Amino acid sequence: MAQHSKVDEVVASGRVKRHIFKPSGRELWTVVGSRIDHYIDLEQPYCSCKDFYYHMIRSSNRTCYHIEAARLAKQTNRYTETTLNDEEYQQILVAIIKDLTAKKKKI
């Protein structure tokens, strides 16, 4: 599947999520992947997926489809938004880190 059509499919299926923390207004973006959710930072840009990591160590100008999907979703306002309290920010980050560092079973 071409990256562009994969990006469209991710956005259309509602897999891009914006988490807003109140009252600070901090936000986190995640994209639901095939096995885990991926943390996205649109300002850097950064994605927690392995594909993004491999592109970076190869000094490639490419990004992963998760970042492209998050960008498209933000531009077109097609994402799921969740509002959380600022007190939950650290808990969400810890959950993301645990998910990213957990050993995954191969399917």
Beta strands, then each sheet from edge to edge (+ up, - down):
strand 1: 16-22
strand 2: 27-32
strand 3: 37-41
strand 4: 46-47
strand 5: 80-85
sheet 1: 4+ 3- 2+ 1- 5-
end
